[in-house]
Amino acid sequence: MHSEQQFDIIIAGAGASGLTLLWYILQSEKLKKKRVLLIDKNLEPTDSKTWCFWSDGNHPTNHLIHHTWNELEVITKSETINGALTQKKYHCIRSLDYSSEILELAKLNHQVELIETEIQGFTNSGEKGVVHTGEGSFSAFWIFQSALLPPDFHNSVCDLSLLQHFTGWEIETTLKMFNPDKALLMDFNVAQREGATFFYLLPYSENSALVEYTLFSPDTLSEEEYENELRNYLSNKYYLDKKDYTITRRETGVVPMEDRKYAQWYCERVLNIGTAGGFTKATTGYTFSRIHDRCRLIVKSLEYNAPLPDYPVSSYRFRVYDIMMLYLLQHETEQAVEIFGQLFKKNSFDLVLRFLNEETSISEELSIFSKLSYMPFFRSIYKMKHRIFLGA
Ligand SMILES: Cc1cc2nc3c(=O)[nH]c(=O)nc-3n(C[C@H](O)[C@H](O)[C@H](O)COP(=O)(O)OP(=O)(O)OC[C@H]3O[C@@H](n4cnc5c(N)ncnc54)[C@H](O)[C@@H]3O)c2cc1C
């Protein structure tokens, strides 16, 4: 491979956001002639993630959905809340299926070149962005990168910072015991550690499910601690002894939950996307739908040679809501957990999901807030006023 090879578009990072962007580019008639380079240190599809999201059934990658749930359940300290989903359904896609399909599509397409190498950094040179890799440097009119944190990342303002960290097991049980139509979204009726702590359980069939132990806290746990908690949960809640199930897959993750305003540009001509671009919702960690929404916009801009969308994924209003809730999650965990419960108890699941997807109107949001304890929010507004009243 020669250095300084030129492309129209470079996608640096072939995870959820890089592959999604590539997928939308390959669907576009108007971009058929663009030469695209996809770079990642590992271009082998991996079975490392399960991406959950909700949609109305018209999701562009519907055919890759692994399982869909029509009902959700949330368990608080005192009650179990069940809700049928009428507007949107809860889905999951496995990263193995997603990356296999898109990478295969890329390999068959003459428009795309793939290089497996370490990305070292980005610069710009005149009208082009340049990516520096173990295989040399490559330039393009636009580079979209999800591999590296922007250079001044750690200097950007960040008052609230938690990690959403988790370990999950996919299990097969000897007995049929799950309802594959209903996902347990959050079970808070467990020992709360130094941050909001819950389990979720996504049944794929009557005897298989993904069960995950999740915490919103500053520090991760040891592998042994997650595993012990999972084992205890299956034993206490489902009366499953070790011999009653087989672990068929493990999944671990750490997702940032921060009020940081992520830099949109790594440098001129190099746009940050995915988690590196701040697409992760600060209070939930959900990113997958937001990646799709933003990649659709990017491709529209590329098609019409229009300026790229380089504003934060969340509007000011939703950034304020996230800051308020994140403050409670970090400083008043018990209140925050109670508010999660109230949110689902006092509103329909359909409305809550639209709210979390940032699709609600102000009047719907006021109606949601009017049903929640408001004193904690007043406190968080007061404590975070320097952010909220200065553009969030
Ligand atoms: C286990 C897990 C489960 C998740 N589940 C959900 C979910 O259910 N719903 C949801 O909405 N969100 C979920 N998320 C959050 C988010 O959707 C994912 O983290 C998503 O993968 C983020 O996409 P990304 O493109 O930003 O990053 P990634 O998917 O991590 O992609 C980054 C890519 O860059 C490559 N890379 C990194 N550094 C280099 C380098 N130096 N050189 C070359 N390549 C490099 C990596 O190999 C990787 O392929 C989950 C996250 C994890 C970790």
PDBQT file of the ligand as one rigid body, heavy atoms in Angstrom, charges set to zero:
ROOT
HETATM    1  C1  LIG A 401     -20.951  -4.132  25.165  1.00  0.00    +0.000 C 
HETATM    2  C2  LIG A 401     -21.695  -2.878  24.763  1.00  0.00    +0.000 A 
HETATM    3  C3  LIG A 401     -23.061  -2.934  24.590  1.00  0.00    +0.000 A 
HETATM    4  C4  LIG A 401     -23.754  -1.781  24.207  1.00  0.00    +0.000 A 
HETATM    5  N1  LIG A 401     -25.101  -1.845  24.053  1.00  0.00    +0.000 NA
HETATM    6  C5  LIG A 401     -25.765  -0.769  23.600  1.00  0.00    +0.000 A 
HETATM    7  C6  LIG A 401     -27.156  -0.853  23.366  1.00  0.00    +0.000 A 
HETATM    8  O1  LIG A 401     -27.799  -1.847  23.680  1.00  0.00    +0.000 OA
HETATM    9  N2  LIG A 401     -27.793   0.218  22.807  1.00  0.00    +0.000 N 
HETATM   10  C7  LIG A 401     -27.110   1.363  22.496  1.00  0.00    +0.000 A 
HETATM   11  O2  LIG A 401     -27.729   2.285  21.968  1.00  0.00    +0.000 OA
HETATM   12  N3  LIG A 401     -25.794   1.485  22.770  1.00  0.00    +0.000 NA
HETATM   13  C8  LIG A 401     -25.116   0.447  23.303  1.00  0.00    +0.000 A 
HETATM   14  N4  LIG A 401     -23.770   0.556  23.544  1.00  0.00    +0.000 N 
HETATM   15  C9  LIG A 401     -23.133   1.865  23.364  1.00  0.00    +0.000 C 
HETATM   16  C10 LIG A 401     -22.713   2.136  21.902  1.00  0.00    +0.000 C 
HETATM   17  O3  LIG A 401     -23.789   1.924  21.031  1.00  0.00    +0.000 OA
HETATM   18  C11 LIG A 401     -21.573   1.256  21.453  1.00  0.00    +0.000 C 
HETATM   19  O4  LIG A 401     -20.446   1.478  22.264  1.00  0.00    +0.000 OA
HETATM   20  C12 LIG A 401     -21.180   1.524  20.005  1.00  0.00    +0.000 C 
HETATM   21  O5  LIG A 401     -20.387   0.442  19.607  1.00  0.00    +0.000 OA
HETATM   22  C13 LIG A 401     -20.445   2.834  19.816  1.00  0.00    +0.000 C 
HETATM   23  O6  LIG A 401     -20.074   2.941  18.476  1.00  0.00    +0.000 OA
HETATM   24  P1  LIG A 401     -18.736   3.661  18.012  1.00  0.00    +0.000 P 
HETATM   25  O7  LIG A 401     -18.656   3.522  16.559  1.00  0.00    +0.000 OA
HETATM   26  O8  LIG A 401     -18.666   5.004  18.605  1.00  0.00    +0.000 OA
HETATM   27  O9  LIG A 401     -17.564   2.857  18.736  1.00  0.00    +0.000 OA
HETATM   28  P2  LIG A 401     -17.096   1.368  18.458  1.00  0.00    +0.000 P 
HETATM   29  O10 LIG A 401     -18.243   0.529  18.042  1.00  0.00    +0.000 OA
HETATM   30  O11 LIG A 401     -16.349   0.974  19.671  1.00  0.00    +0.000 OA
HETATM   31  O12 LIG A 401     -16.125   1.496  17.211  1.00  0.00    +0.000 OA
HETATM   32  C14 LIG A 401     -14.848   2.080  17.299  1.00  0.00    +0.000 C 
HETATM   33  C15 LIG A 401     -13.959   1.325  16.321  1.00  0.00    +0.000 C 
HETATM   34  O13 LIG A 401     -12.696   1.961  16.280  1.00  0.00    +0.000 OA
HETATM   35  C16 LIG A 401     -11.702   0.952  16.242  1.00  0.00    +0.000 C 
HETATM   36  N5  LIG A 401     -10.476   1.528  16.805  1.00  0.00    +0.000 N 
HETATM   37  C17 LIG A 401     -10.296   2.061  18.040  1.00  0.00    +0.000 A 
HETATM   38  N6  LIG A 401      -9.068   2.515  18.177  1.00  0.00    +0.000 NA
HETATM   39  C18 LIG A 401      -8.424   2.255  17.011  1.00  0.00    +0.000 A 
HETATM   40  C19 LIG A 401      -7.114   2.518  16.538  1.00  0.00    +0.000 A 
HETATM   41  N7  LIG A 401      -6.185   3.157  17.269  1.00  0.00    +0.000 N 
HETATM   42  N8  LIG A 401      -6.795   2.105  15.299  1.00  0.00    +0.000 NA
HETATM   43  C20 LIG A 401      -7.712   1.467  14.512  1.00  0.00    +0.000 A 
HETATM   44  N9  LIG A 401      -8.971   1.224  14.899  1.00  0.00    +0.000 NA
HETATM   45  C21 LIG A 401      -9.317   1.618  16.136  1.00  0.00    +0.000 A 
HETATM   46  C22 LIG A 401     -12.238  -0.189  17.078  1.00  0.00    +0.000 C 
HETATM   47  O14 LIG A 401     -11.637  -1.421  16.702  1.00  0.00    +0.000 OA
HETATM   48  C23 LIG A 401     -13.727  -0.130  16.731  1.00  0.00    +0.000 C 
HETATM   49  O15 LIG A 401     -14.052  -0.990  15.669  1.00  0.00    +0.000 OA
HETATM   50  C24 LIG A 401     -23.061  -0.559  23.986  1.00  0.00    +0.000 A 
HETATM   51  C25 LIG A 401     -21.690  -0.520  24.211  1.00  0.00    +0.000 A 
HETATM   52  C26 LIG A 401     -21.014  -1.657  24.607  1.00  0.00    +0.000 A 
HETATM   53  C27 LIG A 401     -19.532  -1.556  24.878  1.00  0.00    +0.000 C 
ENDROOT
TORSDOF 0
